Amino acid sequence: MNDTDLVLQLERLYRLLVRWISTTYLPWLRQRWVGGYDAIAQRWQGLLPHQRWFVLAFLMALLTRIWRLDAQSLWLDEGATWAEIHDKSTSVLLTELWSRDAAYPLYHLILKGWVALFGDSEAMLRMPSAIASAFAIATTTLVFERQPQRGFVLLLMATAPFVLWHAQDAKVYALLLAVAAVVLVARPLSPMWWVALVVLPFVHRLGLLMVALSFIVPALHSHGRPRQVFWGTALITGVISVIGIGISIRSKAIIAVPWHNPSGAFADIITRFLFDRRWFDAAFGVPAWAWIIPLLGLLIIGTVTLWRQAQTGRLAAVQLLLFAYVPVLVFGMSYGATPYFDARYAVMSLPAWICIMVQGTDWALRNIRFRGKLYREIRVGRIILICTILINGISLFEPVRGMLSGTPVKEQWREVMTELAHRVTRDDVVVLHPAYAIPLYRYYRRVTPDPLPNPAVFTLFTEGYRGSSLDVNAQREYQRRVFEGQFNQFAHGKSRALLVIAPDHAAQIDPPIRPDSPYGWVGAYFQYPQRSWPCGGVDRFGVSLMCQSFPSMFGKSTAAQPEKPIDTLFADSMHLRGITIRPLGTFYKPNGTIPIELFWEAVAKPARNYSMFIHLCQLCNQPPIAQNDGPPLTGYGDAGKTTTWKIKDPVHDERSIVLPADIAPGNYAIIIGLYDPDGVRVPITSSAQGGIIGGDRLIVATIRVIR
């Protein structure tokens, strides 16, 4: 089968799909949904061929958008989106349509209404982006008349990793992509064209640049007064958009930064658009730029082809070139003024890029010869299809960074907040860094029915340096002094501190202070604790939980004391002085936790490094309903190894039991015991209270679980 046969097969497949809907699906729907069948069948039969194609392309693209839509946690920008629609009323969002400080007000307004109807789960927050992305793909296919070209657009965009990322991102860029596609497809000066141009600046203020470019083609096509009006409109909106872009991007920089060579930004845009990696990133050990060579070849061929067409006066070619490259040029140049650059700012160019690549494919199919023979002998079309699928598939399924690989590619706030909920007690101070991550902390409080403490944040880093010195070292020293003073206030009277930190984001405002550490002042304070015990933590793709326990109450010379004294001796050496058990809220609930603080001291040198088990039970001669096992302070530092304990030196160990979701309401006993590294339980040698079970387990409390 040569490439001509392949094209014919693709067209035949499309006609078979349309026929299947008409002859099979609609009758099946009629049997199961009598009331709605007639309306759907009538609407389907009344669609024109290109409209039927649009519906099929939209549905096919949507299926690829909604798969695993909620698999990844929300990341920092998505948290900001949630806070925007959660904290502001509809009336406020309406007024922001006209505010110069609101970058994309219409998106927030649409999402506000969507969430009111369907809730604010991760999937529902992202669903409008998934729908907008599918709409953008289906709309872009209509640039072309022939089904093979439309199919290639669908294939390129539906599997493009960069497009898929924004389809599963609770941000405006999929909607911006959709409106940009409408502008590209609509006939200039048609009602749809005017509506799209009016909507663009409200979708995103960056859309003004696309508005300016859209008036160039009518200006070239018109004469006299209309020509002057169109050129004037293009010039005014273009100047306003460029100035606005410069001001907004420059304002992101806290301090002055050196000028960067914009060629790096252009290279990054290319690889992000085509492979969703930066230029020198690697996939399977191969640089990103090497993977995109076939697609880059199509882009170059298509650009040359359109340039030649533009020189002959084809205005459609002019429009494609303007939409594809001017935004990329503007945003690439803006990279010279600030390090805060991302290819998504130029996403409005992507539909035109895809169309240019399809033009390159058409040229290849018609003009490439090999040893004097046409493409039929070398099957160029099949090679192009295979390369496209292969390149996009490698990016999407790469084990480290692939969107569909099953590995985390977004910051795992959900997992870290769950770990925090399973560890925190009332006597902890919780620190969040950077401060502008507070929306994600608020959003993921829902991982537990228990109320989590309000976190301590350090806004001095968010706001940047506010001292008088221009010396960077002096600025950093000023930040350290202010931070430590504020931390001391937050931690005063607490027995432990937990830090939730997103290192990459924190580094933007609190740069690393050591070459061997990713942390600035706040993170390093926990990484290298002074006069405290390290107590473990977790790292989850872009977010970390770090812990330090204070031997004494912070800022005081006295050690933490238990609410309930217990005088029990294990193995003649490990003295359990007491226990504190208090719910984070008012009651213990399923899926919540039982925060437990154990208070120990060694009355003789412990023979081995013991671990503790805490069991929750009703019938305590049966396996526990829930439990927490492990060494003190999760085994970190000297305090985490009992053989290092000093005689009569008080130790407090914070733990928790996670209650199962299906636990029945009622009263439960909490049992404590010790075991050695071989798993052998340590006997209780004396106890001032009863409740000893089997000589090695001690009932220390009872709690009541409610629903």
C-alpha positions in Angstrom: 0.0 0.0 0.0 1.5 3.3 -1.1 0.8 6.7 0.5 -2.0 7.5 -2.0 -3.7 4.3 -0.8 -3.1 5.3 2.8 -4.8 8.7 2.2 -7.8 7.0 0.6 -8.0 4.5 3.5 -8.1 7.4 6.0 -10.9 9.1 4.1 -12.8 5.8 3.9 -12.4 5.3 7.6 -13.9 8.7 8.3 -16.9 7.9 6.0 -17.4 4.6 7.8 -17.4 6.3 11.2 -20.0 8.8 10.0 -22.1 5.9 8.6 -21.8 3.9 11.8 -23.2 6.8 13.8 -26.1 7.2 11.4 -27.0 3.5 11.0 -25.9 1.9 14.3 -25.4 4.4 17.1 -28.5 6.5 16.6 -30.8 3.4 16.4 -29.1 2.0 19.6 -29.7 5.4 21.2 -33.3 5.3 20.1 -33.9 2.1 22.0 -32.5 3.4 25.2 -33.4 7.1 25.2 -36.6 7.5 23.3 -37.2 11.1 24.5 -33.9 12.5 23.3 -33.3 10.4 20.2 -35.4 12.4 17.8 -33.8 15.6 18.7 -30.2 14.2 18.4 -30.9 12.3 15.2 -32.5 15.3 13.6 -29.6 17.5 14.6 -27.1 15.0 13.4 -28.8 14.5 10.0 -29.0 18.2 9.6 -25.2 18.8 10.0 -23.1 19.7 7.1 -20.1 17.4 6.3 -17.6 19.8 8.0 -19.8 20.1 11.0 -20.0 16.4 11.4 -16.2 16.2 11.2 -16.0 18.9 13.9 -18.2 16.9 16.2 -16.2 13.7 15.7 -12.9 15.5 16.1 -14.1 17.2 19.2 -15.2 13.9 20.8 -12.0 12.1 19.9 -9.9 14.9 21.3 -12.0 15.2 24.4 -11.4 11.5 25.2 -7.7 12.1 25.2 -8.1 15.1 27.5 -10.2 13.6 30.3 -8.3 10.4 30.7 -6.5 10.5 34.1 -7.7 14.1 34.5 -7.4 14.0 38.3 -4.4 11.7 38.6 -2.0 14.5 39.4 -2.2 16.9 42.3 -2.9 20.6 41.7 0.2 22.6 41.3 1.0 26.1 42.5 -0.7 28.0 39.7 -3.8 25.8 39.8 -4.0 26.5 43.6 -3.9 30.3 42.8 -6.8 29.7 40.3 -8.9 27.9 43.0 -8.2 30.7 45.5 -9.3 33.3 42.9 -12.7 31.7 42.3 -13.2 30.6 45.8 -12.4 33.9 47.6 -14.1 36.3 45.1 -17.8 36.7 44.5 -19.3 36.7 41.0 -19.9 40.4 41.2 -16.2 41.1 42.0 -15.1 38.8 39.1 -17.5 40.7 36.8 -15.9 44.0 37.8 -12.5 42.5 37.0 -13.4 42.2 33.4 -12.5 45.9 33.1 -9.6 45.9 35.5 -6.2 46.4 34.1 -4.7 44.3 36.9 -6.7 41.2 36.1 -4.8 39.1 33.5 -7.5 36.7 32.5 -10.8 37.7 34.1 -13.3 35.9 31.8 -11.7 32.5 32.5 -12.2 33.0 36.3 -15.8 34.0 35.7 -16.5 30.9 33.6 -14.8 28.6 36.1 -16.7 30.2 38.9 -20.0 29.2 37.3 -18.7 25.8 36.4 -17.6 25.0 39.9 -21.0 26.3 41.3 -22.6 23.5 39.2 -20.2 20.7 39.4 -18.0 21.3 42.5 -14.3 22.1 42.8 -12.6 18.7 42.7 -9.4 18.4 40.8 -11.1 16.9 37.8 -13.9 19.5 37.8 -11.4 22.4 38.1 -9.6 21.1 35.0 -12.6 20.0 33.0 -13.2 23.5 31.4 -9.6 23.4 30.1 -10.1 19.9 28.8 -13.3 21.0 26.9 -11.6 24.1 25.6 -8.6 22.1 24.4 -10.8 19.7 22.5 -12.7 22.6 21.0 -9.4 24.2 19.9 -8.2 21.0 18.2 -11.5 20.4 16.4 -11.6 24.1 15.3 -8.0 24.1 14.0 -8.7 21.1 11.8 -11.3 23.2 9.9 -8.4 25.4 8.5 -8.1 22.7 5.8 -10.7 21.4 3.4 -9.4 17.8 2.9 -9.9 15.0 5.4 -6.3 13.8 5.4 -5.0 17.3 6.3 -7.7 17.6 9.0 -6.7 14.1 10.3 -3.1 15.1 10.5 -4.0 18.3 12.5 -6.1 16.1 14.8 -3.2 13.6 15.2 -0.6 16.3 15.9 -2.7 18.3 18.4 -4.5 15.5 20.2 -1.2 13.8 21.1 1.0 16.9 21.5 2.3 16.8 25.1 2.3 20.6 25.4 -1.4 20.8 24.4 -2.3 18.0 26.7 -0.6 19.6 29.6 -2.7 22.8 29.3 -5.8 20.6 28.7 -5.3 19.1 32.2 -4.3 22.4 33.9 -6.7 24.6 35.7 -5.4 27.7 34.0 -6.5 29.9 31.1 -4.2 28.8 28.4 -6.5 26.1 26.9 -9.2 28.7 26.6 -6.8 31.1 25.0 -5.8 28.4 22.6 -9.5 27.8 21.7 -10.3 31.5 20.9 -7.0 31.8 19.0 -8.1 28.8 16.8 -11.5 30.5 16.2 -9.7 33.7 15.0 -7.5 31.6 12.7 -10.4 29.7 11.2 -13.0 32.5 10.9 -13.3 34.5 7.8 -11.9 38.1 8.5 -14.7 40.6 9.2 -17.3 37.8 9.7 -19.5 37.9 12.8 -17.6 35.0 14.4 -14.3 36.8 13.7 -15.5 40.0 15.4 -16.9 38.0 18.4 -13.6 36.2 18.9 -11.6 39.5 18.7 -13.9 41.1 21.3 -13.6 38.1 23.6 -9.8 37.7 23.3 -8.6 40.5 25.6 -11.0 39.3 28.3 -9.8 35.7 28.0 -6.3 37.0 28.5 -4.8 40.5 28.2 -2.1 38.9 26.1 -4.8 38.4 23.5 -4.5 42.1 22.5 -1.4 41.0 20.5 -3.5 38.5 18.5 -6.1 41.3 18.0 -3.5 43.5 16.6 -2.2 40.8 14.2 -5.8 40.0 13.1 -6.4 43.4 11.6 -3.3 43.2 9.4 -4.9 40.9 6.8 -8.1 43.0 6.4 -5.8 46.1 6.1 -3.8 44.4 3.3 -7.1 43.4 1.6 -8.8 46.8 1.9 -8.4 50.2 0.2 -9.0 53.8 1.2 -10.5 54.7 4.5 -11.1 51.1 5.8 -7.5 50.3 5.1 -6.3 53.3 7.3 -8.7 52.3 10.0 -7.5 48.7 10.1 -3.8 49.7 10.0 -4.4 52.2 12.8 -6.3 49.7 14.9 -3.5 47.1 14.4 -0.8 49.7 15.4 -2.6 51.0 18.5 -3.5 47.6 19.9 -0.1 46.2 19.0 1.7 49.0 20.9 -0.6 48.7 23.9 -0.1 44.9 24.0 3.7 45.1 23.7 4.0 47.8 26.4 1.6 45.9 28.7 3.6 42.7 28.2 6.8 44.4 29.0 5.5 46.0 32.1 3.8 42.9 33.5 6.7 40.6 32.8 9.3 43.1 34.1 7.3 43.5 37.3 7.8 39.9 38.1 11.5 40.5 38.8 12.2 41.3 42.4 15.6 42.8 41.7 17.3 43.8 38.4 18.5 41.0 36.3 21.0 41.0 33.5 19.9 40.9 29.9 19.5 37.3 28.6 20.1 36.2 25.0 16.6 35.6 23.7 17.8 32.8 21.4 17.5 30.5 24.4 13.8 31.5 24.8 13.2 30.8 21.1 14.8 27.4 21.4 12.8 26.6 24.5 9.5 27.6 22.8 10.3 25.3 19.8 11.0 22.3 22.0 8.1 23.0 24.4 5.6 23.4 21.5 6.8 20.2 19.8 8.0 18.0 22.7 7.1 19.8 26.0 10.7 19.9 27.0 13.3 22.6 27.1 16.0 22.7 24.4 18.7 20.8 26.3 16.4 18.5 28.4 16.9 14.8 27.7 14.5 11.9 27.1 16.0 8.5 27.4 19.4 10.2 27.3 18.8 11.9 24.0 18.5 15.8 24.0 15.1 17.2 23.3 16.2 19.0 20.2 17.2 15.7 18.6 13.8 14.2 19.1 12.0 17.0 17.3 14.2 17.1 14.2 11.5 15.5 12.0 8.8 17.8 13.2 11.2 20.8 13.0 11.8 19.8 9.4 8.1 19.9 8.7 7.9 23.3 10.3 10.8 24.7 8.2 9.4 23.3 5.0 5.9 24.6 5.8 7.3 28.1 6.7 9.2 28.3 3.4 6.2 27.2 1.5 3.9 29.8 3.1 6.5 32.5 2.7 6.5 31.9 -1.0 2.7 31.9 -1.1 2.7 35.1 0.9 5.0 36.7 -1.7 2.4 35.9 -4.4 -0.3 37.7 -2.4 -2.1 34.9 -0.6 -3.4 36.6 2.5 -4.1 33.3 4.3 -0.4 32.5 4.2 0.4 35.9 5.6 -2.0 35.4 8.5 -0.6 32.0 9.4 3.0 33.4 9.4 2.0 36.4 11.6 0.0 34.3 14.1 2.8 31.7 14.3 5.9 33.8 14.7 5.1 37.3 16.0 3.9 36.3 19.5 6.9 33.9 19.8 9.2 36.8 18.8 7.7 39.2 21.3 7.8 36.8 24.2 11.2 35.5 23.3 12.5 39.1 23.4 10.8 39.7 26.8 12.9 36.9 28.2 15.8 39.3 28.0 14.3 41.4 30.8 13.3 38.7 33.4 14.1 35.1 34.2 10.4 34.4 34.7 9.6 33.1 31.3 7.4 30.3 30.0 6.4 29.1 26.6 2.8 29.0 27.6 2.6 32.8 27.2 3.0 32.3 23.5 0.4 29.4 23.3 -1.8 31.5 21.0 0.7 30.8 18.2 0.3 27.0 18.5 -2.7 26.5 16.1 -0.8 28.3 13.4 2.3 26.2 14.1 0.4 23.0 13.6 -1.1 24.3 10.4 2.4 25.2 9.1 3.6 21.7 9.9 0.7 20.3 7.9 1.7 22.5 5.0 5.1 21.0 5.3 3.7 17.5 5.2 1.7 18.4 2.0 4.9 19.7 0.3 6.8 16.5 1.3 4.1 14.2 -0.1 4.0 16.1 -3.4 7.7 17.1 -4.0 10.1 14.7 -2.4 11.8 12.5 -4.9 14.2 9.7 -4.4 16.4 8.5 -7.3 14.0 10.2 -9.7 10.9 8.6 -8.2 8.0 10.2 -6.5 6.9 9.8 -2.9 4.8 6.7 -3.7 8.0 4.6 -3.8 9.4 5.8 -0.4 6.0 6.2 1.4 6.8 9.6 3.0 3.3 10.0 4.4 3.6 6.8 6.4 7.0 7.8 7.7 5.6 11.1 8.8 2.7 9.6 10.6 4.9 7.1 12.4 7.4 9.7 13.4 4.7 12.0 14.8 3.2 9.2 16.9 6.6 8.1 18.1 7.8 11.5 19.1 4.7 12.5 21.0 4.4 9.0 22.5 8.0 9.2 23.8 7.3 12.5 25.5 4.0 11.4 26.9 5.1 8.0 28.2 8.7 8.7 29.3 8.9 7.2 32.8 10.4 10.3 34.4 8.4 13.2 32.9 5.7 11.8 30.7 2.2 13.1 31.3 0.7 9.6 30.8 3.5 7.6 32.3 1.8 7.3 35.7 4.7 9.1 37.5 4.2 12.5 39.1 4.8 15.4 36.8 3.0 18.0 38.9 3.9 19.0 42.5 2.4 16.4 44.8 0.7 18.7 47.3 -2.1 16.2 47.9 0.3 13.5 49.0 2.4 15.8 51.2 -0.6 17.4 52.8 -1.9 13.9 53.5 1.3 13.0 55.2 1.1 16.3 57.2 -2.4 15.5 58.3 -1.2 12.1 59.5 1.6 13.6 61.6 0.5 17.0 63.0 -0.5 17.5 66.6 -1.8 20.5 68.5 1.6 21.3 69.9 3.2 21.7 66.5 3.9 24.8 64.5 3.4 24.3 60.8 5.5 26.4 58.5 4.6 26.9 54.8 7.2 28.2 52.3 6.8 30.1 50.0 4.0 32.1 51.5 2.1 32.3 48.2 1.5 28.5 48.4 -1.2 29.1 51.0 -4.1 28.4 48.5 -2.8 24.8 48.1 -2.6 24.4 51.8 -6.1 25.6 52.1 -7.4 23.5 49.3 -5.8 20.2 50.5 -7.1 20.6 54.0 -9.9 18.4 52.6 -7.6 15.4 52.7 -8.7 15.0 56.4 -11.9 15.7 58.3 -9.7 17.1 61.1 -9.0 20.9 61.2 -5.3 21.5 60.4 -3.5 24.5 62.0 -3.1 27.7 60.2 0.5 27.7 58.9 3.2 30.2 59.7 4.5 32.0 56.6 7.3 34.5 55.9 6.1 37.3 53.7 9.5 39.1 53.8 10.7 36.6 51.1 7.5 37.0 49.0 7.9 40.8 49.0 11.6 40.7 48.3 14.3 42.7 50.1 13.1 45.9 51.7 16.4 47.1 53.4 18.6 49.9 52.3 21.8 48.1 51.2 22.4 47.3 47.5 24.8 44.6 48.5 23.3 41.1 47.9 25.1 39.6 50.9 23.7 42.3 53.1 20.3 41.7 51.7 20.5 38.0 52.5 21.8 38.7 56.0 18.9 41.1 56.6 16.4 38.4 55.4 18.0 35.8 57.7 17.7 38.0 60.8 14.1 38.9 60.1 13.2 35.3 59.3 14.8 33.9 62.5 13.0 36.5 64.6 9.6 35.7 63.1 10.3 32.0 63.4 11.1 32.3 67.1 7.7 34.0 67.6 5.8 31.4 65.7 7.6 28.5 67.5 7.5 29.9 71.0 6.0 27.3 73.4 5.8 24.6 70.8 7.4 21.2 71.0 7.9 20.5 67.3 8.0 22.3 63.9 6.9 20.9 60.6 7.8 22.6 57.3 5.9 22.2 54.0 8.1 23.6 51.3 8.1 23.6 47.5 11.9 24.0 46.9 11.8 25.2 43.3 9.3 27.9 44.0 10.9 28.9 47.3 14.3 29.2 45.5 12.9 32.1 43.4 12.6 34.3 46.5 14.8 32.5 49.0 17.8 31.3 46.9 19.9 28.3 48.1 22.7 29.3 50.4 24.8 26.2 50.0 25.9 24.5 46.8 25.0 21.1 48.2 21.5 22.1 49.2 18.4 23.2 47.3 17.2 25.3 50.2 17.4 28.9 51.2 17.2 30.2 54.8 13.9 28.6 55.7 14.6 25.1 54.3 18.2 25.1 55.5 17.0 25.9 59.0 15.2 22.5 59.0 17.8 20.6 56.9 20.6 21.5 59.4 18.7 21.9 62.7 20.5 23.5 65.7 19.6 22.6 69.3 16.8 20.3 68.0 16.1 16.8 66.9 15.5 15.9 63.3 12.4 13.8 63.0 12.2 12.8 59.4 10.0 13.9 56.5 9.0 13.0 52.9 9.9 14.3 49.4 7.2 14.1 46.8 8.0 15.6 43.4 8.4 19.3 44.0 7.1 19.4 47.6 8.7 18.3 50.8 7.7 17.8 54.4 10.5 18.4 56.9 10.5 18.0 60.7 12.5 19.2 63.7 11.6 18.5 67.3 12.7 20.7 70.2 14.0 18.9 73.4 12.5 21.8 75.4 9.4 23.9 74.7 10.8 26.4 72.2 12.0 29.5 73.8 11.7 28.0 77.3 14.0 25.9 79.4 11.3 23.4 80.5 10.7 20.2 78.7 7.3 19.3 77.3 5.1 17.6 79.8 2.3 15.0 79.3 -1.3 15.7 80.0 -1.7 12.2 81.5 1.1 10.9 83.7 1.9 7.2 83.3 4.6 5.5 85.3 5.5 2.3 83.4 8.9 0.7 83.0 9.9 -1.5 80.0 12.9 -3.8 80.3 14.1 -2.1 83.5 15.4 0.9 81.3 12.7 2.5 79.2 10.4 4.7 81.4 7.1 5.8 79.9 6.4 9.0 81.8 3.1 9.9 80.3 1.0 10.5 77.2 -1.0 13.3 75.6 -3.9 12.3 73.3 -6.0 15.2 72.0 -8.0 15.4 68.7 -7.1 18.1 66.3 -10.8 19.1 66.3 -13.6 18.2 68.8 -14.1 14.5 67.9 -12.3 11.6 66.3 -13.8 10.8 62.9 -13.2 8.1 60.2 -10.3 9.1 57.9 -9.0 11.4 60.6 -6.1 10.8 63.0 -5.5 10.3 66.6 -2.5 12.5 67.5 -0.4 10.9 70.2 2.6 12.3 72.1 4.7 9.8 74.1 7.0 11.0 76.9 9.9 8.8 77.7 13.2 8.8 79.6 15.9 6.2 80.1 16.5 5.2 83.7 19.3 2.8 82.7 21.3 2.5 79.5 18.9 0.9 76.9 20.5 -2.4 75.7 19.2 -2.0 72.1 17.5 0.5 69.8 13.9 -0.2 70.6 10.9 0.7 68.5 7.3 1.4 69.7 4.0 0.1 68.5 0.7 1.8 69.2 -2.4 -0.3 68.4 -6.1 0.7 68.2 -8.4 -2.1 69.1 -11.8 -3.1 70.6 -11.2 -6.8 71.0 -7.5 -6.5 71.9 -6.8 -10.3 71.6 -7.3 -9.8 67.8 -5.3 -7.9 65.2 -5.5 -4.1 65.7 -7.9 -2.0 63.6 -5.2 0.6 63.0 -1.6 1.0 64.3 1.6 3.0 64.2 4.9 1.2 64.5 8.5 2.5 64.4 11.4 4.0 66.3 11.1 7.2 68.2 11.2 10.4 66.0 11.0 8.0 63.0 14.6 6.9 63.7 16.3 10.2 62.8 19.2 11.6 64.7 20.5 10.5 68.1 17.1 10.8 69.7 15.8 8.4 67.2 18.1 5.6 68.6 17.3 4.6 72.1 20.9 3.4 72.8 22.1 7.1 72.6 19.6 8.4 75.2 21.2 9.9 78.3 20.0 8.8 81.7 17.0 10.8 82.9 17.0 13.0 79.8 13.3 13.6 78.8 12.3 12.6 75.3 9.0 13.3 73.6 7.9 11.4 70.5 4.9 12.6 68.4 2.9 10.0 66.5 -0.6 9.4 65.2 -2.9 6.6 64.3 -4.9 7.1 61.0 -8.5 6.0 61.4 -9.8 3.8 58.6 -12.6 5.2 56.5 -14.9 2.3 57.3 -14.3 2.3 61.1 -17.5 1.8 63.1 -18.5 4.4 65.7 -17.8 3.4 69.3 -15.2 3.2 72.0 -11.6 1.9 71.3 -8.6 1.2 73.4 -5.1 2.5 72.6 -2.3 0.1 73.5 1.4 0.7 73.6 4.4 -1.6 73.6 8.1 -1.9 72.7 10.0 -4.4 70.5 13.7 -4.9 69.7 15.3 -5.0 66.3 14.6 -8.7 66.1 10.9 -8.0 66.5 10.7 -9.5 70.0 8.4 -7.6 72.3 9.9 -6.0 75.4 8.4 -7.0 78.7 6.8 -4.5 81.1 8.7 -4.8 84.4 6.6 -2.4 86.5 3.6 -0.1 86.1 1.8 2.3 88.5 -1.4 1.6 86.7 -3.3 -1.4 85.5 -4.2 -2.4 82.0 -1.3 -4.6 81.2 -2.0 -7.2 78.6 0.1 -10.3 78.2 3.0 -8.8 80.1 4.2 -6.6 77.2 1.3 -4.4 76.2 -0.2 -1.4 78.1 -3.6 0.2 77.7 -2.9 3.9 78.0 -6.3 5.5 76.9 -9.7 4.9 75.4 -11.2 7.1 72.7 -14.6 7.4 71.1 -15.1 7.5 67.3 -18.2 9.2 65.9 -19.5 9.8 62.4 
